[in-house]
Amino acid sequence: LAAQWAAREAEQQLYAAAQQRLQLLANQGADALLTRLQLRLAVLRTAAAQWALQDVTAQALTQNLQALQTQQPELRWLGLRSASGAWLAMTAPWSQAQQGALSHVLPTTGGEGGAQPLVLLQRSQGQGPLDTLILAVPLPGGDGVGGTGLLLAKLPWLWLQAEVDAQLRALDAQGRIEFLLLSADGHLLAGPATALATHAGAQVDVTQGGRYLARQAVAAGADAGWQLWVREPSAQAL
């Protein structure tokens, strides 16, 4: 009886330590990922503040967007939208359907999202790399470009997948830990190749019936509509 009690206590302590370690890794991965997004938001906010002080034409605005895209080539599309919803300039033309799809994910209250930048997930009609991230930065006050308009940028989904992979390699050189990026409703968005091969676009049981220990990062991407999880095979962790 004493041996059984001691074994049970040891197992509980080991389980708690493994969960604590996974929680730390999840938070570190989420912080690193969100930092990468914040850097790009900072660039957009700086540009928005500069342009709001200028009295410029649509042609000049387009040139400004193209110059910013040259500096940040991972931003595959940039656009300026007025408070009324009219497009002032963009780096590449869009169809009405594409513009409508973007408008669908933008906030409809609080004056184009209020004063805070937003990171939004725009889902494609199907599943796959057509999903994108939308970075939306409110323009400062001003009569011409400003008001409560938005400077918008699109990050390809593959960029986020690459960032998740990079964080995984940085935090777990031995390749034992898996990072899973899930949508708000639990569908797999990004992760290791083995998980994508079996769960891409589907709802995921992160622990797979107890075969994995898993922890979710605290408040990771809550505004963007995703969840970041880390998991490790239970037999390996324990």
Secondary structure, DSSP 8 states (H G I E B T S, - for coil): -HHHHHHHHHHHHHHHHHHHHHHHHHHHHHHHHHHHHHHHHHHHHHHHHHHHTS---HHHHHHHHHHHHHHSTT--EEEEE-TTS-EEEESS---HHHHHHHHHHS--SHHHHTTS-EEEEE--SSSSTT-EEEEEEE--S-SSS-TT-EEEEEEEHHHHHHHHHHHHHHH-TTS--EEEEEETTSBEEE--HHHHHHHBTSB--TTTTTTEEEEE-TTTTTTTTEEEEEEEEHHHH-
